[in-house]
Amino acid sequence: MSQSVLDRTADQVTESAQHASRATRAVADAIDEGVGVARRAVKQGGDAAEEFLNDTTKRLQRNPALTVIATFAVGLTAGVVIGWMMKRR
């Protein structure tokens, strides 16, 4: 009888170890999948930023006068706002 109890205990320990191994493998697979998703998202974001920068550069090169005027307007506006804020103090 004690032999059958030991056999059942050994079977339960083996079964528990297999369940733990499967659970650990599932967690590792989920982490790997998450890392893959994050890498793809970072790559897509970098590609989008690079495309935006290239488009902006081409647009600025096609319209240099408009670029100068827009830069002057932004600088003038920023100067007026900063001056107005300092005057209020």
PyMOL Python script that loads the backbone (N, CA, C, O; Angstrom):
from pymol import cmd

cmd.read_pdbstr("""\
ATOM      1  N   MET A   1       0.812  -1.190   0.000  1.00  0.00           N
ATOM      2  CA  MET A   1       0.000   0.000   0.000  1.00  0.00           C
ATOM      3  C   MET A   1       0.858   1.257   0.000  1.00  0.00           C
ATOM      4  O   MET A   1       0.541   2.222  -0.695  1.00  0.00           O
ATOM      5  N   SER A   2       1.932   1.257   0.766  1.00  0.00           N
ATOM      6  CA  SER A   2       2.796   2.420   0.794  1.00  0.00           C
ATOM      7  C   SER A   2       3.457   2.645  -0.556  1.00  0.00           C
ATOM      8  O   SER A   2       3.774   3.779  -0.914  1.00  0.00           O
ATOM      9  N   GLN A   3       3.665   1.572  -1.305  1.00  0.00           N
ATOM     10  CA  GLN A   3       4.241   1.717  -2.644  1.00  0.00           C
ATOM     11  C   GLN A   3       3.277   2.438  -3.576  1.00  0.00           C
ATOM     12  O   GLN A   3       3.705   3.259  -4.388  1.00  0.00           O
ATOM     13  N   SER A   4       1.984   2.147  -3.474  1.00  0.00           N
ATOM     14  CA  SER A   4       1.005   2.797  -4.345  1.00  0.00           C
ATOM     15  C   SER A   4       0.867   4.288  -3.982  1.00  0.00           C
ATOM     16  O   SER A   4       0.658   5.127  -4.858  1.00  0.00           O
ATOM     17  N   VAL A   5       0.986   4.604  -2.689  1.00  0.00           N
ATOM     18  CA  VAL A   5       0.931   6.005  -2.270  1.00  0.00           C
ATOM     19  C   VAL A   5       2.137   6.753  -2.835  1.00  0.00           C
ATOM     20  O   VAL A   5       2.003   7.880  -3.310  1.00  0.00           O
ATOM     21  N   LEU A   6       3.292   6.139  -2.785  1.00  0.00           N
ATOM     22  CA  LEU A   6       4.499   6.766  -3.342  1.00  0.00           C
ATOM     23  C   LEU A   6       4.369   6.925  -4.859  1.00  0.00           C
ATOM     24  O   LEU A   6       4.782   7.939  -5.421  1.00  0.00           O
ATOM     25  N   ASP A   7       3.798   5.927  -5.507  1.00  0.00           N
ATOM     26  CA  ASP A   7       3.608   6.022  -6.960  1.00  0.00           C
ATOM     27  C   ASP A   7       2.653   7.147  -7.310  1.00  0.00           C
ATOM     28  O   ASP A   7       2.912   7.914  -8.238  1.00  0.00           O
ATOM     29  N   ARG A   8       1.560   7.255  -6.584  1.00  0.00           N
ATOM     30  CA  ARG A   8       0.601   8.327  -6.853  1.00  0.00           C
ATOM     31  C   ARG A   8       1.216   9.695  -6.579  1.00  0.00           C
ATOM     32  O   ARG A   8       0.981  10.646  -7.324  1.00  0.00           O
ATOM     33  N   THR A   9       1.998   9.793  -5.515  1.00  0.00           N
ATOM     34  CA  THR A   9       2.656  11.053  -5.198  1.00  0.00           C
ATOM     35  C   THR A   9       3.648  11.428  -6.303  1.00  0.00           C
ATOM     36  O   THR A   9       3.711  12.583  -6.723  1.00  0.00           O
ATOM     37  N   ALA A  10       4.409  10.459  -6.762  1.00  0.00           N
ATOM     38  CA  ALA A  10       5.367  10.713  -7.842  1.00  0.00           C
ATOM     39  C   ALA A  10       4.631  11.137  -9.110  1.00  0.00           C
ATOM     40  O   ALA A  10       5.083  12.040  -9.814  1.00  0.00           O
ATOM     41  N   ASP A  11       3.510  10.500  -9.404  1.00  0.00           N
ATOM     42  CA  ASP A  11       2.722  10.872 -10.584  1.00  0.00           C
ATOM     43  C   ASP A  11       2.195  12.305 -10.467  1.00  0.00           C
ATOM     44  O   ASP A  11       2.222  13.070 -11.431  1.00  0.00           O
ATOM     45  N   GLN A  12       1.717  12.654  -9.272  1.00  0.00           N
ATOM     46  CA  GLN A  12       1.199  14.009  -9.074  1.00  0.00           C
ATOM     47  C   GLN A  12       2.309  15.052  -9.185  1.00  0.00           C
ATOM     48  O   GLN A  12       2.103  16.125  -9.751  1.00  0.00           O
ATOM     49  N   VAL A  13       3.480  14.737  -8.647  1.00  0.00           N
ATOM     50  CA  VAL A  13       4.612  15.665  -8.742  1.00  0.00           C
ATOM     51  C   VAL A  13       5.014  15.828 -10.205  1.00  0.00           C
ATOM     52  O   VAL A  13       5.280  16.942 -10.656  1.00  0.00           O
ATOM     53  N   THR A  14       5.059  14.724 -10.945  1.00  0.00           N
ATOM     54  CA  THR A  14       5.403  14.784 -12.366  1.00  0.00           C
ATOM     55  C   THR A  14       4.377  15.601 -13.132  1.00  0.00           C
ATOM     56  O   THR A  14       4.737  16.427 -13.971  1.00  0.00           O
ATOM     57  N   GLU A  15       3.106  15.375 -12.849  1.00  0.00           N
ATOM     58  CA  GLU A  15       2.036  16.119 -13.522  1.00  0.00           C
ATOM     59  C   GLU A  15       2.099  17.606 -13.185  1.00  0.00           C
ATOM     60  O   GLU A  15       1.904  18.449 -14.060  1.00  0.00           O
ATOM     61  N   SER A  16       2.366  17.925 -11.936  1.00  0.00           N
ATOM     62  CA  SER A  16       2.489  19.327 -11.532  1.00  0.00           C
ATOM     63  C   SER A  16       3.680  19.993 -12.220  1.00  0.00           C
ATOM     64  O   SER A  16       3.584  21.148 -12.635  1.00  0.00           O
ATOM     65  N   ALA A  17       4.782  19.291 -12.344  1.00  0.00           N
ATOM     66  CA  ALA A  17       5.952  19.833 -13.018  1.00  0.00           C
ATOM     67  C   ALA A  17       5.655  20.080 -14.493  1.00  0.00           C
ATOM     68  O   ALA A  17       6.105  21.076 -15.059  1.00  0.00           O
ATOM     69  N   GLN A  18       4.899  19.177 -15.118  1.00  0.00           N
ATOM     70  CA  GLN A  18       4.533  19.365 -16.523  1.00  0.00           C
ATOM     71  C   GLN A  18       3.624  20.573 -16.691  1.00  0.00           C
ATOM     72  O   GLN A  18       3.788  21.345 -17.636  1.00  0.00           O
ATOM     73  N   HIS A  19       2.668  20.745 -15.786  1.00  0.00           N
ATOM     74  CA  HIS A  19       1.786  21.923 -15.849  1.00  0.00           C
ATOM     75  C   HIS A  19       2.591  23.216 -15.671  1.00  0.00           C
ATOM     76  O   HIS A  19       2.367  24.197 -16.380  1.00  0.00           O
ATOM     77  N   ALA A  20       3.515  23.205 -14.732  1.00  0.00           N
ATOM     78  CA  ALA A  20       4.344  24.388 -14.504  1.00  0.00           C
ATOM     79  C   ALA A  20       5.207  24.685 -15.727  1.00  0.00           C
ATOM     80  O   ALA A  20       5.401  25.843 -16.096  1.00  0.00           O
ATOM     81  N   SER A  21       5.719  23.634 -16.347  1.00  0.00           N
ATOM     82  CA  SER A  21       6.536  23.815 -17.543  1.00  0.00           C
ATOM     83  C   SER A  21       5.716  24.398 -18.685  1.00  0.00           C
ATOM     84  O   SER A  21       6.191  25.282 -19.397  1.00  0.00           O
ATOM     85  N   ARG A  22       4.490  23.915 -18.868  1.00  0.00           N
ATOM     86  CA  ARG A  22       3.613  24.448 -19.915  1.00  0.00           C
ATOM     87  C   ARG A  22       3.261  25.906 -19.639  1.00  0.00           C
ATOM     88  O   ARG A  22       3.244  26.728 -20.555  1.00  0.00           O
ATOM     89  N   ALA A  23       2.982  26.224 -18.388  1.00  0.00           N
ATOM     90  CA  ALA A  23       2.635  27.600 -18.035  1.00  0.00           C
ATOM     91  C   ALA A  23       3.825  28.532 -18.274  1.00  0.00           C
ATOM     92  O   ALA A  23       3.659  29.639 -18.788  1.00  0.00           O
ATOM     93  N   THR A  24       5.013  28.085 -17.902  1.00  0.00           N
ATOM     94  CA  THR A  24       6.211  28.888 -18.113  1.00  0.00           C
ATOM     95  C   THR A  24       6.459  29.096 -19.599  1.00  0.00           C
ATOM     96  O   THR A  24       6.823  30.192 -20.026  1.00  0.00           O
ATOM     97  N   ARG A  25       6.263  28.049 -20.380  1.00  0.00           N
ATOM     98  CA  ARG A  25       6.444  28.145 -21.836  1.00  0.00           C
ATOM     99  C   ARG A  25       5.431  29.121 -22.436  1.00  0.00           C
ATOM    100  O   ARG A  25       5.769  29.891 -23.334  1.00  0.00           O
ATOM    101  N   ALA A  26       4.196  29.092 -21.945  1.00  0.00           N
ATOM    102  CA  ALA A  26       3.170  30.010 -22.449  1.00  0.00           C
ATOM    103  C   ALA A  26       3.519  31.463 -22.120  1.00  0.00           C
ATOM    104  O   ALA A  26       3.340  32.353 -22.951  1.00  0.00           O
ATOM    105  N   VAL A  27       4.011  31.693 -20.920  1.00  0.00           N
ATOM    106  CA  VAL A  27       4.413  33.052 -20.531  1.00  0.00           C
ATOM    107  C   VAL A  27       5.582  33.522 -21.388  1.00  0.00           C
ATOM    108  O   VAL A  27       5.605  34.666 -21.842  1.00  0.00           O
ATOM    109  N   ALA A  28       6.551  32.640 -21.608  1.00  0.00           N
ATOM    110  CA  ALA A  28       7.703  33.004 -22.437  1.00  0.00           C
ATOM    111  C   ALA A  28       7.265  33.315 -23.868  1.00  0.00           C
ATOM    112  O   ALA A  28       7.765  34.261 -24.476  1.00  0.00           O
ATOM    113  N   ASP A  29       6.336  32.527 -24.410  1.00  0.00           N
ATOM    114  CA  ASP A  29       5.820  32.790 -25.758  1.00  0.00           C
ATOM    115  C   ASP A  29       5.099  34.127 -25.817  1.00  0.00           C
ATOM    116  O   ASP A  29       5.242  34.865 -26.793  1.00  0.00           O
ATOM    117  N   ALA A  30       4.324  34.448 -24.782  1.00  0.00           N
ATOM    118  CA  ALA A  30       3.606  35.724 -24.749  1.00  0.00           C
ATOM    119  C   ALA A  30       4.587  36.894 -24.686  1.00  0.00           C
ATOM    120  O   ALA A  30       4.373  37.919 -25.333  1.00  0.00           O
ATOM    121  N   ILE A  31       5.646  36.747 -23.921  1.00  0.00           N
ATOM    122  CA  ILE A  31       6.652  37.802 -23.824  1.00  0.00           C
ATOM    123  C   ILE A  31       7.353  37.978 -25.168  1.00  0.00           C
ATOM    124  O   ILE A  31       7.560  39.105 -25.617  1.00  0.00           O
ATOM    125  N   ASP A  32       7.717  36.869 -25.809  1.00  0.00           N
ATOM    126  CA  ASP A  32       8.357  36.950 -27.128  1.00  0.00           C
ATOM    127  C   ASP A  32       7.449  37.636 -28.137  1.00  0.00           C
ATOM    128  O   ASP A  32       7.908  38.449 -28.939  1.00  0.00           O
ATOM    129  N   GLU A  33       6.174  37.314 -28.100  1.00  0.00           N
ATOM    130  CA  GLU A  33       5.222  37.931 -29.019  1.00  0.00           C
ATOM    131  C   GLU A  33       5.109  39.437 -28.739  1.00  0.00           C
ATOM    132  O   GLU A  33       5.052  40.239 -29.670  1.00  0.00           O
ATOM    133  N   GLY A  34       5.079  39.812 -27.469  1.00  0.00           N
ATOM    134  CA  GLY A  34       5.019  41.225 -27.101  1.00  0.00           C
ATOM    135  C   GLY A  34       6.250  41.989 -27.556  1.00  0.00           C
ATOM    136  O   GLY A  34       6.145  43.128 -28.011  1.00  0.00           O
ATOM    137  N   VAL A  35       7.408  41.373 -27.436  1.00  0.00           N
ATOM    138  CA  VAL A  35       8.649  42.011 -27.887  1.00  0.00           C
ATOM    139  C   VAL A  35       8.613  42.198 -29.400  1.00  0.00           C
ATOM    140  O   VAL A  35       9.040  43.232 -29.913  1.00  0.00           O
ATOM    141  N   GLY A  36       8.101  41.194 -30.112  1.00  0.00           N
ATOM    142  CA  GLY A  36       7.990  41.311 -31.566  1.00  0.00           C
ATOM    143  C   GLY A  36       7.064  42.432 -31.978  1.00  0.00           C
ATOM    144  O   GLY A  36       7.360  43.184 -32.906  1.00  0.00           O
ATOM    145  N   VAL A  37       5.937  42.547 -31.286  1.00  0.00           N
ATOM    146  CA  VAL A  37       4.983  43.620 -31.581  1.00  0.00           C
ATOM    147  C   VAL A  37       5.623  44.984 -31.304  1.00  0.00           C
ATOM    148  O   VAL A  37       5.471  45.916 -32.093  1.00  0.00           O
ATOM    149  N   ALA A  38       6.327  45.092 -30.198  1.00  0.00           N
ATOM    150  CA  ALA A  38       6.980  46.368 -29.857  1.00  0.00           C
ATOM    151  C   ALA A  38       8.036  46.730 -30.891  1.00  0.00           C
ATOM    152  O   ALA A  38       8.148  47.894 -31.276  1.00  0.00           O
ATOM    153  N   ARG A  39       8.812  45.749 -31.347  1.00  0.00           N
ATOM    154  CA  ARG A  39       9.836  46.032 -32.361  1.00  0.00           C
ATOM    155  C   ARG A  39       9.202  46.505 -33.664  1.00  0.00           C
ATOM    156  O   ARG A  39       9.687  47.447 -34.290  1.00  0.00           O
ATOM    157  N   ARG A  40       8.119  45.849 -34.069  1.00  0.00           N
ATOM    158  CA  ARG A  40       7.445  46.270 -35.300  1.00  0.00           C
ATOM    159  C   ARG A  40       6.894  47.682 -35.164  1.00  0.00           C
ATOM    160  O   ARG A  40       6.978  48.476 -36.101  1.00  0.00           O
ATOM    161  N   ALA A  41       6.329  47.998 -33.997  1.00  0.00           N
ATOM    162  CA  ALA A  41       5.766  49.335 -33.785  1.00  0.00           C
ATOM    163  C   ALA A  41       6.864  50.400 -33.826  1.00  0.00           C
ATOM    164  O   ALA A  41       6.671  51.467 -34.409  1.00  0.00           O
ATOM    165  N   VAL A  42       7.997  50.117 -33.219  1.00  0.00           N
ATOM    166  CA  VAL A  42       9.111  51.070 -33.229  1.00  0.00           C
ATOM    167  C   VAL A  42       9.627  51.258 -34.649  1.00  0.00           C
ATOM    168  O   VAL A  42       9.910  52.381 -35.066  1.00  0.00           O
ATOM    169  N   LYS A  43       9.751  50.157 -35.395  1.00  0.00           N
ATOM    170  CA  LYS A  43      10.226  50.261 -36.782  1.00  0.00           C
ATOM    171  C   LYS A  43       9.253  51.069 -37.630  1.00  0.00           C
ATOM    172  O   LYS A  43       9.679  51.913 -38.418  1.00  0.00           O
ATOM    173  N   GLN A  44       7.951  50.823 -37.480  1.00  0.00           N
ATOM    174  CA  GLN A  44       6.959  51.582 -38.248  1.00  0.00           C
ATOM    175  C   GLN A  44       6.979  53.058 -37.866  1.00  0.00           C
ATOM    176  O   GLN A  44       6.851  53.926 -38.730  1.00  0.00           O
ATOM    177  N   GLY A  45       7.137  53.346 -36.577  1.00  0.00           N
ATOM    178  CA  GLY A  45       7.221  54.740 -36.130  1.00  0.00           C
ATOM    179  C   GLY A  45       8.447  55.433 -36.687  1.00  0.00           C
ATOM    180  O   GLY A  45       8.372  56.586 -37.110  1.00  0.00           O
ATOM    181  N   GLY A  46       9.577  54.739 -36.690  1.00  0.00           N
ATOM    182  CA  GLY A  46      10.798  55.316 -37.254  1.00  0.00           C
ATOM    183  C   GLY A  46      10.663  55.560 -38.751  1.00  0.00           C
ATOM    184  O   GLY A  46      11.110  56.585 -39.266  1.00  0.00           O
ATOM    185  N   ASP A  47      10.042  54.610 -39.444  1.00  0.00           N
ATOM    186  CA  ASP A  47       9.836  54.784 -40.885  1.00  0.00           C
ATOM    187  C   ASP A  47       8.909  55.971 -41.163  1.00  0.00           C
ATOM    188  O   ASP A  47       9.150  56.746 -42.088  1.00  0.00           O
ATOM    189  N   ALA A  48       7.858  56.109 -40.366  1.00  0.00           N
ATOM    190  CA  ALA A  48       6.930  57.227 -40.552  1.00  0.00           C
ATOM    191  C   ALA A  48       7.622  58.563 -40.282  1.00  0.00           C
ATOM    192  O   ALA A  48       7.405  59.530 -41.013  1.00  0.00           O
ATOM    193  N   ALA A  49       8.447  58.623 -39.246  1.00  0.00           N
ATOM    194  CA  ALA A  49       9.172  59.862 -38.934  1.00  0.00           C
ATOM    195  C   ALA A  49      10.157  60.208 -40.049  1.00  0.00           C
ATOM    196  O   ALA A  49      10.293  61.372 -40.426  1.00  0.00           O
ATOM    197  N   GLU A  50      10.838  59.196 -40.570  1.00  0.00           N
ATOM    198  CA  GLU A  50      11.788  59.446 -41.652  1.00  0.00           C
ATOM    199  C   GLU A  50      11.063  59.932 -42.912  1.00  0.00           C
ATOM    200  O   GLU A  50      11.540  60.839 -43.595  1.00  0.00           O
ATOM    201  N   GLU A  51       9.927  59.335 -43.212  1.00  0.00           N
ATOM    202  CA  GLU A  51       9.143  59.761 -44.372  1.00  0.00           C
ATOM    203  C   GLU A  51       8.646  61.198 -44.197  1.00  0.00           C
ATOM    204  O   GLU A  51       8.678  61.989 -45.140  1.00  0.00           O
ATOM    205  N   PHE A  52       8.187  61.532 -42.986  1.00  0.00           N
ATOM    206  CA  PHE A  52       7.731  62.888 -42.701  1.00  0.00           C
ATOM    207  C   PHE A  52       8.866  63.897 -42.879  1.00  0.00           C
ATOM    208  O   PHE A  52       8.672  64.963 -43.463  1.00  0.00           O
ATOM    209  N   LEU A  53      10.044  63.553 -42.373  1.00  0.00           N
ATOM    210  CA  LEU A  53      11.203  64.440 -42.498  1.00  0.00           C
ATOM    211  C   LEU A  53      11.592  64.630 -43.964  1.00  0.00           C
ATOM    212  O   LEU A  53      11.887  65.747 -44.389  1.00  0.00           O
ATOM    213  N   ASN A  54      11.593  63.549 -44.730  1.00  0.00           N
ATOM    214  CA  ASN A  54      11.932  63.658 -46.159  1.00  0.00           C
ATOM    215  C   ASN A  54      10.908  64.510 -46.903  1.00  0.00           C
ATOM    216  O   ASN A  54      11.281  65.346 -47.726  1.00  0.00           O
ATOM    217  N   ASP A  55       9.618  64.304 -46.622  1.00  0.00           N
ATOM    218  CA  ASP A  55       8.581  65.112 -47.268  1.00  0.00           C
ATOM    219  C   ASP A  55       8.718  66.588 -46.921  1.00  0.00           C
ATOM    220  O   ASP A  55       8.576  67.456 -47.781  1.00  0.00           O
ATOM    221  N   THR A  56       8.993  66.856 -45.660  1.00  0.00           N
ATOM    222  CA  THR A  56       9.150  68.241 -45.217  1.00  0.00           C
ATOM    223  C   THR A  56      10.358  68.887 -45.889  1.00  0.00           C
ATOM    224  O   THR A  56      10.288  70.035 -46.327  1.00  0.00           O
ATOM    225  N   THR A  57      11.456  68.155 -45.969  1.00  0.00           N
ATOM    226  CA  THR A  57      12.661  68.687 -46.610  1.00  0.00           C
ATOM    227  C   THR A  57      12.387  69.011 -48.080  1.00  0.00           C
ATOM    228  O   THR A  57      12.783  70.071 -48.564  1.00  0.00           O
ATOM    229  N   LYS A  58      11.722  68.118 -48.779  1.00  0.00           N
ATOM    230  CA  LYS A  58      11.405  68.361 -50.200  1.00  0.00           C
ATOM    231  C   LYS A  58      10.476  69.564 -50.358  1.00  0.00           C
ATOM    232  O   LYS A  58      10.648  70.376 -51.266  1.00  0.00           O
ATOM    233  N   ARG A  59       9.492  69.668 -49.466  1.00  0.00           N
ATOM    234  CA  ARG A  59       8.551  70.793 -49.536  1.00  0.00           C
ATOM    235  C   ARG A  59       9.272  72.114 -49.285  1.00  0.00           C
ATOM    236  O   ARG A  59       8.988  73.110 -49.950  1.00  0.00           O
ATOM    237  N   LEU A  60      10.196  72.131 -48.334  1.00  0.00           N
ATOM    238  CA  LEU A  60      10.955  73.354 -48.048  1.00  0.00           C
ATOM    239  C   LEU A  60      11.863  73.720 -49.217  1.00  0.00           C
ATOM    240  O   LEU A  60      12.043  74.901 -49.513  1.00  0.00           O
ATOM    241  N   GLN A  61      12.432  72.724 -49.880  1.00  0.00           N
ATOM    242  CA  GLN A  61      13.319  73.002 -51.011  1.00  0.00           C
ATOM    243  C   GLN A  61      12.539  73.510 -52.224  1.00  0.00           C
ATOM    244  O   GLN A  61      13.063  74.293 -53.016  1.00  0.00           O
ATOM    245  N   ARG A  62      11.295  73.069 -52.369  1.00  0.00           N
ATOM    246  CA  ARG A  62      10.481  73.532 -53.505  1.00  0.00           C
ATOM    247  C   ARG A  62       9.987  74.953 -53.317  1.00  0.00           C
ATOM    248  O   ARG A  62       9.775  75.658 -54.304  1.00  0.00           O
ATOM    249  N   ASN A  63       9.797  75.398 -52.078  1.00  0.00           N
ATOM    250  CA  ASN A  63       9.241  76.726 -51.795  1.00  0.00           C
ATOM    251  C   ASN A  63      10.151  77.501 -50.840  1.00  0.00           C
ATOM    252  O   ASN A  63       9.767  77.719 -49.691  1.00  0.00           O
ATOM    253  N   PRO A  64      11.327  77.918 -51.265  1.00  0.00           N
ATOM    254  CA  PRO A  64      12.239  78.599 -50.332  1.00  0.00           C
ATOM    255  C   PRO A  64      11.715  79.964 -49.868  1.00  0.00           C
ATOM    256  O   PRO A  64      11.926  80.334 -48.714  1.00  0.00           O
ATOM    257  N   ALA A  65      11.042  80.713 -50.738  1.00  0.00           N
ATOM    258  CA  ALA A  65      10.531  82.028 -50.337  1.00  0.00           C
ATOM    259  C   ALA A  65       9.449  81.872 -49.266  1.00  0.00           C
ATOM    260  O   ALA A  65       9.429  82.609 -48.280  1.00  0.00           O
ATOM    261  N   LEU A  66       8.568  80.924 -49.469  1.00  0.00           N
ATOM    262  CA  LEU A  66       7.505  80.679 -48.481  1.00  0.00           C
ATOM    263  C   LEU A  66       8.110  80.235 -47.153  1.00  0.00           C
ATOM    264  O   LEU A  66       7.600  80.587 -46.089  1.00  0.00           O
ATOM    265  N   THR A  67       9.187  79.470 -47.211  1.00  0.00           N
ATOM    266  CA  THR A  67       9.863  79.015 -45.990  1.00  0.00           C
ATOM    267  C   THR A  67      10.429  80.196 -45.214  1.00  0.00           C
ATOM    268  O   THR A  67      10.289  80.266 -43.993  1.00  0.00           O
ATOM    269  N   VAL A  68      11.063  81.115 -45.916  1.00  0.00           N
ATOM    270  CA  VAL A  68      11.641  82.296 -45.260  1.00  0.00           C
ATOM    271  C   VAL A  68      10.532  83.154 -44.652  1.00  0.00           C
ATOM    272  O   VAL A  68      10.657  83.623 -43.521  1.00  0.00           O
ATOM    273  N   ILE A  69       9.460  83.356 -45.393  1.00  0.00           N
ATOM    274  CA  ILE A  69       8.349  84.176 -44.892  1.00  0.00           C
ATOM    275  C   ILE A  69       7.705  83.532 -43.670  1.00  0.00           C
ATOM    276  O   ILE A  69       7.414  84.214 -42.687  1.00  0.00           O
ATOM    277  N   ALA A  70       7.483  82.222 -43.727  1.00  0.00           N
ATOM    278  CA  ALA A  70       6.868  81.524 -42.590  1.00  0.00           C
ATOM    279  C   ALA A  70       7.777  81.574 -41.366  1.00  0.00           C
ATOM    280  O   ALA A  70       7.299  81.778 -40.250  1.00  0.00           O
ATOM    281  N   THR A  71       9.079  81.391 -41.564  1.00  0.00           N
ATOM    282  CA  THR A  71      10.024  81.468 -40.448  1.00  0.00           C
ATOM    283  C   THR A  71      10.029  82.855 -39.831  1.00  0.00           C
ATOM    284  O   THR A  71      10.045  82.987 -38.607  1.00  0.00           O
ATOM    285  N   PHE A  72      10.017  83.883 -40.654  1.00  0.00           N
ATOM    286  CA  PHE A  72       9.976  85.258 -40.156  1.00  0.00           C
ATOM    287  C   PHE A  72       8.686  85.503 -39.365  1.00  0.00           C
ATOM    288  O   PHE A  72       8.720  86.127 -38.304  1.00  0.00           O
ATOM    289  N   ALA A  73       7.553  85.016 -39.877  1.00  0.00           N
ATOM    290  CA  ALA A  73       6.269  85.217 -39.199  1.00  0.00           C
ATOM    291  C   ALA A  73       6.243  84.519 -37.844  1.00  0.00           C
ATOM    292  O   ALA A  73       5.765  85.083 -36.860  1.00  0.00           O
ATOM    293  N   VAL A  74       6.755  83.297 -37.793  1.00  0.00           N
ATOM    294  CA  VAL A  74       6.787  82.564 -36.523  1.00  0.00           C
ATOM    295  C   VAL A  74       7.693  83.274 -35.526  1.00  0.00           C
ATOM    296  O   VAL A  74       7.337  83.415 -34.356  1.00  0.00           O
ATOM    297  N   GLY A  75       8.859  83.722 -35.977  1.00  0.00           N
ATOM    298  CA  GLY A  75       9.780  84.435 -35.083  1.00  0.00           C
ATOM    299  C   GLY A  75       9.187  85.732 -34.577  1.00  0.00           C
ATOM    300  O   GLY A  75       9.304  86.051 -33.394  1.00  0.00           O
ATOM    301  N   LEU A  76       8.550  86.484 -35.463  1.00  0.00           N
ATOM    302  CA  LEU A  76       7.914  87.740 -35.067  1.00  0.00           C
ATOM    303  C   LEU A  76       6.803  87.496 -34.052  1.00  0.00           C
ATOM    304  O   LEU A  76       6.690  88.210 -33.055  1.00  0.00           O
ATOM    305  N   THR A  77       5.991  86.486 -34.315  1.00  0.00           N
ATOM    306  CA  THR A  77       4.894  86.160 -33.394  1.00  0.00           C
ATOM    307  C   THR A  77       5.435  85.737 -32.029  1.00  0.00           C
ATOM    308  O   THR A  77       4.925  86.165 -30.993  1.00  0.00           O
ATOM    309  N   ALA A  78       6.457  84.907 -32.035  1.00  0.00           N
ATOM    310  CA  ALA A  78       7.054  84.477 -30.765  1.00  0.00           C
ATOM    311  C   ALA A  78       7.635  85.665 -30.010  1.00  0.00           C
ATOM    312  O   ALA A  78       7.496  85.749 -28.790  1.00  0.00           O
ATOM    313  N   GLY A  79       8.282  86.580 -30.716  1.00  0.00           N
ATOM    314  CA  GLY A  79       8.844  87.773 -30.073  1.00  0.00           C
ATOM    315  C   GLY A  79       7.760  88.654 -29.477  1.00  0.00           C
ATOM    316  O   GLY A  79       7.919  89.170 -28.371  1.00  0.00           O
ATOM    317  N   VAL A  80       6.662  88.831 -30.197  1.00  0.00           N
ATOM    318  CA  VAL A  80       5.558  89.653 -29.684  1.00  0.00           C
ATOM    319  C   VAL A  80       4.950  88.999 -28.444  1.00  0.00           C
ATOM    320  O   VAL A  80       4.673  89.678 -27.455  1.00  0.00           O
ATOM    321  N   VAL A  81       4.744  87.702 -28.496  1.00  0.00           N
ATOM    322  CA  VAL A  81       4.141  87.011 -27.341  1.00  0.00           C
ATOM    323  C   VAL A  81       5.066  87.079 -26.132  1.00  0.00           C
ATOM    324  O   VAL A  81       4.605  87.333 -25.020  1.00  0.00           O
ATOM    325  N   ILE A  82       6.352  86.858 -26.330  1.00  0.00           N
ATOM    326  CA  ILE A  82       7.300  86.921 -25.210  1.00  0.00           C
ATOM    327  C   ILE A  82       7.358  88.345 -24.652  1.00  0.00           C
ATOM    328  O   ILE A  82       7.370  88.531 -23.435  1.00  0.00           O
ATOM    329  N   GLY A  83       7.394  89.344 -25.525  1.00  0.00           N
ATOM    330  CA  GLY A  83       7.393  90.735 -25.069  1.00  0.00           C
ATOM    331  C   GLY A  83       6.133  91.087 -24.310  1.00  0.00           C
ATOM    332  O   GLY A  83       6.193  91.775 -23.291  1.00  0.00           O
ATOM    333  N   TRP A  84       4.999  90.628 -24.791  1.00  0.00           N
ATOM    334  CA  TRP A  84       3.723  90.881 -24.120  1.00  0.00           C
ATOM    335  C   TRP A  84       3.687  90.231 -22.749  1.00  0.00           C
ATOM    336  O   TRP A  84       3.187  90.817 -21.789  1.00  0.00           O
ATOM    337  N   MET A  85       4.232  88.986 -22.656  1.00  0.00           N
ATOM    338  CA  MET A  85       4.256  88.291 -21.362  1.00  0.00           C
ATOM    339  C   MET A  85       5.190  88.995 -20.373  1.00  0.00           C
ATOM    340  O   MET A  85       4.881  89.077 -19.184  1.00  0.00           O
ATOM    341  N   MET A  86       6.312  89.495 -20.846  1.00  0.00           N
ATOM    342  CA  MET A  86       7.246  90.192 -19.945  1.00  0.00           C
ATOM    343  C   MET A  86       6.676  91.526 -19.511  1.00  0.00           C
ATOM    344  O   MET A  86       6.914  91.956 -18.383  1.00  0.00           O
ATOM    345  N   LYS A  87       5.927  92.194 -20.381  1.00  0.00           N
ATOM    346  CA  LYS A  87       5.344  93.479 -20.053  1.00  0.00           C
ATOM    347  C   LYS A  87       4.270  93.332 -18.975  1.00  0.00           C
ATOM    348  O   LYS A  87       4.104  94.222 -18.141  1.00  0.00           O
ATOM    349  N   ARG A  88       3.547  92.221 -18.987  1.00  0.00           N
ATOM    350  CA  ARG A  88       2.490  91.986 -18.006  1.00  0.00           C
ATOM    351  C   ARG A  88       3.054  91.807 -16.608  1.00  0.00           C
ATOM    352  O   ARG A  88       2.376  92.124 -15.632  1.00  0.00           O
ATOM    353  N   ARG A  89       4.258  91.315 -16.488  1.00  0.00           N
ATOM    354  CA  ARG A  89       4.866  91.107 -15.170  1.00  0.00           C
ATOM    355  C   ARG A  89       5.327  92.424 -14.681  1.00  0.00           C
ATOM    356  O   ARG A  89       5.877  92.518 -13.584  1.00  0.00           O
TER     357      ARG A  89
END
""", "prot")
cmd.dss("prot")
cmd.show_as("cartoon", "prot")
cmd.util.cbc("prot")
cmd.orient("prot")
